[in-house]
Amino acid sequence: MPPSLPDLILPIQLERSEARLTSLGGLVVLAEMAQALGVGKRVDEHRAGPGSGRGYRPREFVPPRVWRLHAGGRRLEDLRELRAEQEVLENLGLHAVPDAGTVGDWLRRQGEGGVAGMEQVNCERIPGAREAEGEELTRDVEATEIEADKPEANWTYHHGQGYMPRVGYVNGLCGGQGFRDGHVSPGAGILPFAKKGEAALPAGKRIYFRSDSAAYPADVINPYRPPGRTFTITADLDAGVKREIQPLPESAWRP
């Protein structure tokens, strides 16, 4: 006799419910983590509050945008889906979410000061979040191209219009960002950016630096050669690199 359906699947019990279905229920986990870390309180402290008692607080602008990014959103208009999920909003501790136009106006008013404030909130979370990890922390630095059809967007080296922000990560946790115009070289200012992010790391940790060929210049490589520091930096496989690789024995290659 072939096995019945219940024998082939996980032991899940089904029951009828009048609750609405939603694909955003997992955001509650992120909300609980943010609450435990005090993110909303720090966001309010770093950015100015509303000018009236009826306005939105900074914590009502920032978390909804983060939630939608985690749920696959890419544009401000994607906030409409979150605004429609009242049950989810209640579990996230949000009574209301500003519409896309209001969020856009708020972001433009923040300017560079807003970026610096959010970066400070990020950096404050890193020491506690990474203190219990191993002796070595991996520091990733990468320029990320964002396509845009705005009139002020510049041409990137990929021959498209947009911007070239730089982001840094520590064992997968965002630890620094810099918004840049599209025509800025990915390698410009990479060492000061990396050093600034390392200042927020827990003391006593070894640093493993990773980047692509944008970090190939010697003034970036040399600071990571002393003991206690290691690096992996991609080099363009040009004729000079091939010439140096060819005579190396197999024993010279190691992880």
Phi, psi and omega per residue, in radians:
M1 nan 2.268 3.118
P2 -1.172 2.596 -3.141
P3 -1.107 2.554 3.111
S4 -1.348 2.890 -3.085
L5 -0.996 -0.789 3.140
P6 -1.059 -0.387 3.134
D7 -1.394 -0.203 -3.032
L8 -1.801 -0.163 -3.064
I9 -2.184 3.007 3.119
L10 -1.108 2.634 -3.110
P11 -1.277 1.237 -3.119
I12 -1.755 2.256 3.100
Q13 -1.647 2.371 -3.116
L14 -1.920 2.506 3.045
E15 -2.614 2.682 -3.109
R16 -1.295 2.459 3.139
S17 -2.497 2.621 3.092
E18 -1.640 -0.043 -3.118
A19 -1.216 2.577 3.104
R20 -1.280 2.522 3.056
L21 -1.380 2.567 3.107
T22 -2.602 2.561 3.069
S23 -1.679 0.078 -3.047
L24 -1.880 0.186 -3.099
G25 -1.063 -0.536 -3.125
G26 -1.138 -0.282 3.126
L27 -1.128 -0.357 3.131
V28 -1.062 -0.611 3.115
V29 -1.099 -0.765 3.103
L30 -1.124 -0.676 -3.138
A31 -1.119 -0.709 3.129
E32 -1.142 -0.706 3.113
M33 -1.109 -0.767 3.130
A34 -1.106 -0.673 3.124
Q35 -1.151 -0.723 3.138
A36 -1.117 -0.571 3.141
L37 -1.495 -0.098 -3.140
G38 1.224 0.523 -3.071
V39 -1.123 -0.799 -3.108
G40 -1.031 -0.735 3.132
K41 -1.094 -0.743 -3.120
R42 -1.219 -0.620 3.083
V43 -1.081 -0.766 3.114
D44 -1.100 -0.602 -3.119
E45 -1.292 -0.530 -3.086
H46 -1.521 -0.342 -3.126
R47 -2.144 2.596 -3.112
A48 -1.180 2.482 -3.134
G49 -1.389 -3.108 -3.120
P50 -1.183 2.716 3.134
G51 -1.385 -0.169 3.125
S52 -2.432 2.926 3.137
G53 -1.224 -0.196 -3.111
R54 -1.721 -0.081 -3.106
G55 -1.401 2.956 3.110
Y56 -1.468 2.479 3.023
R57 -1.393 2.758 3.121
P58 -0.944 -0.637 -3.127
R59 -1.161 -0.257 3.087
E60 -1.584 -0.143 3.041
F61 -1.686 -0.775 -2.995
V62 -1.312 -0.981 -3.087
P63 -0.989 -0.765 3.132
P64 -1.004 -0.639 3.116
R65 -1.172 -0.691 3.115
V66 -1.149 -0.736 3.142
W67 -1.041 -0.766 -3.106
R68 -1.182 -0.611 3.076
L69 -1.078 -0.739 3.116
H70 -1.157 -0.501 -3.113
A71 -1.587 0.175 3.072
G72 1.736 0.045 3.128
G73 -1.246 2.589 3.140
R74 -2.238 -0.212 -3.095
R75 -2.298 2.789 3.105
L76 -1.065 -0.577 -3.124
E77 -1.085 -0.350 3.141
D78 -1.188 -0.198 3.084
L79 -1.140 -0.320 -3.138
R80 -1.039 -0.667 -3.133
E81 -1.113 -0.720 3.130
L82 -1.203 -0.667 -3.140
R83 -1.081 -0.484 -3.096
A84 -1.439 -0.183 -3.078
E85 -1.745 1.393 -3.071
Q86 -1.116 -0.669 3.127
E87 -1.093 -0.733 3.120
V88 -1.134 -0.743 -3.127
L89 -1.050 -0.711 3.136
E90 -1.099 -0.700 3.114
N91 -1.244 -0.424 3.092
L92 -1.481 -0.058 -3.132
G93 1.373 0.337 -3.135
L94 -1.949 2.163 3.113
H95 -1.441 -0.458 3.139
A96 -2.743 2.739 3.093
V97 -2.154 2.250 3.097
P98 -1.042 2.627 3.098
D99 -1.303 2.985 -3.028
A100 -1.045 -0.700 -3.134
G101 -1.140 -0.708 3.131
T102 -1.158 -0.727 3.109
V103 -1.115 -0.735 3.121
G104 -1.072 -0.770 3.101
D105 -1.070 -0.723 -3.136
W106 -1.131 -0.749 -3.140
L107 -1.101 -0.723 3.136
R108 -1.151 -0.616 3.116
R109 -1.188 -0.527 -3.105
Q110 -1.175 -0.700 3.108
G111 1.034 -2.654 -3.109
E112 -1.163 -0.505 3.106
G113 -1.119 -0.641 3.100
G114 -1.174 -0.692 3.103
V115 -1.091 -0.792 3.139
A116 -1.104 -0.667 3.135
G117 -1.141 -0.757 3.125
M118 -1.192 -0.605 3.080
E119 -1.121 -0.649 3.101
Q120 -1.116 -0.713 3.097
V121 -1.072 -0.744 3.108
N122 -1.062 -0.860 -3.052
C123 -1.130 -0.532 3.115
E124 -1.172 -0.441 -3.089
R125 -1.466 -0.378 -2.983
I126 -1.151 -0.876 -3.070
P127 -0.963 -0.825 -3.134
G128 -1.187 -0.636 -3.096
A129 -1.292 -0.428 -3.059
R130 -2.001 0.003 -3.114
E131 -1.111 -0.679 -3.045
A132 -1.443 -0.028 -3.126
E133 -1.433 -3.097 -3.034
G134 -1.087 -3.114 -3.092
E135 -1.225 -0.374 -3.089
E136 -2.004 2.315 3.083
L137 -1.953 2.395 -3.140
T138 -1.631 2.142 -3.124
R139 -1.896 1.945 3.113
D140 -1.803 2.373 3.090
V141 -2.270 2.253 -3.024
E142 -2.636 2.391 2.982
A143 -1.533 2.398 -3.064
T144 -2.173 2.113 -3.130
E145 -1.430 2.321 3.071
I146 -2.102 2.024 3.133
E147 -1.287 2.491 3.138
A148 -2.690 2.532 3.124
D149 -1.800 0.356 3.122
K150 -1.224 2.548 -3.105
P151 -1.037 -0.568 -3.084
E152 -1.480 -0.067 -3.139
A153 -1.219 2.386 -3.131
N154 -1.656 2.891 3.127
W155 -1.393 2.335 3.118
T156 -1.611 3.027 3.137
Y157 -1.232 -0.159 3.031
H158 -1.558 0.134 3.096
H159 1.156 0.602 3.033
G160 -2.274 2.777 3.129
Q161 -1.544 2.444 3.109
G162 2.863 -2.592 -3.085
Y163 -2.284 2.836 -3.074
M164 -2.299 1.115 3.123
P165 -1.172 2.727 3.090
R166 -2.008 2.414 3.130
V167 -2.230 2.635 3.090
G168 -2.228 2.502 -3.125
Y169 -2.251 2.625 3.065
V170 -2.177 1.874 -3.060
N171 0.862 0.713 3.087
G172 1.559 -0.134 3.141
L173 -1.697 2.219 -3.113
C174 -1.052 2.197 -3.116
G175 -2.395 0.929 3.095
G176 2.365 2.469 3.078
Q177 -2.661 2.683 3.108
G178 -2.505 2.088 -3.128
F179 -1.453 2.254 -3.070
R180 -2.406 2.704 3.086
D181 -1.196 2.756 -3.039
G182 -1.123 -0.491 -3.076
H183 -1.462 -0.067 -3.139
V184 -1.277 2.329 3.141
S185 -1.103 2.405 3.099
P186 -0.994 -0.467 -3.108
G187 -1.527 -0.153 -3.082
A188 -1.182 2.154 3.058
G189 1.208 0.390 -3.035
I190 -1.228 -0.629 -3.122
L191 -1.189 -0.858 3.076
P192 -1.004 -0.632 3.118
F193 -1.129 -0.775 -3.135
A194 -1.128 -0.742 -3.128
K195 -1.139 -0.678 3.135
K196 -1.086 -0.720 3.135
G197 -1.197 -0.584 -3.127
E198 -1.206 -0.410 -3.137
A199 -1.113 -0.382 -3.116
A200 -1.615 -0.018 -3.084
L201 -1.384 2.702 3.087
P202 -1.049 2.532 -3.118
A203 -1.238 2.630 3.043
G204 1.459 0.145 -3.137
K205 -1.714 2.509 2.986
R206 -1.351 2.591 -3.091
I207 -1.940 2.190 3.007
Y208 -1.928 1.948 -3.032
F209 -1.698 2.292 3.104
R210 -2.251 2.404 3.083
S211 -2.846 3.024 3.106
D212 -1.629 -2.841 -3.031
S213 -1.155 -0.182 3.057
A214 -1.081 -0.445 -3.129
A215 -1.717 0.306 -3.060
Y216 -1.308 -0.367 3.131
P217 -1.029 2.609 -3.071
A218 -1.072 -0.582 -3.104
D219 -1.199 -0.247 3.026
V220 -1.627 -0.718 -3.086
I221 -1.189 -0.778 -2.999
N222 -0.996 -0.697 3.125
P223 -1.125 -0.263 -3.125
Y224 -1.805 0.220 3.120
R225 -1.593 -0.432 -3.129
P226 -1.096 2.828 3.099
P227 -0.977 2.524 -3.123
G228 1.574 -0.070 3.118
R229 -2.312 2.421 3.043
T230 -2.340 2.873 -3.113
F231 -2.657 2.696 2.928
T232 -2.266 1.991 -3.113
I233 -2.222 2.143 -3.118
T234 -1.255 2.359 3.078
A235 -1.937 2.512 3.032
D236 -1.114 2.320 -3.080
L237 -1.436 1.222 3.135
D238 -1.608 -3.060 -3.064
A239 -1.095 -0.667 -3.125
G240 -1.140 -0.736 3.126
V241 -1.164 -0.746 3.116
K242 -1.063 -0.637 -3.138
R243 -1.140 -0.623 3.133
E244 -1.349 -0.547 -3.093
I245 -1.318 -0.663 -2.970
Q246 -0.938 -0.781 -3.096
P247 -1.413 -0.048 -3.097
L248 -1.251 2.326 3.077
P249 -1.293 2.857 3.138
E250 -1.058 -0.555 -3.121
S251 -1.171 -0.271 -3.138
A252 -1.350 -0.279 -3.100
W253 -1.659 2.208 3.127
R254 -2.606 2.663 -3.109
P255 -1.190 nan nan
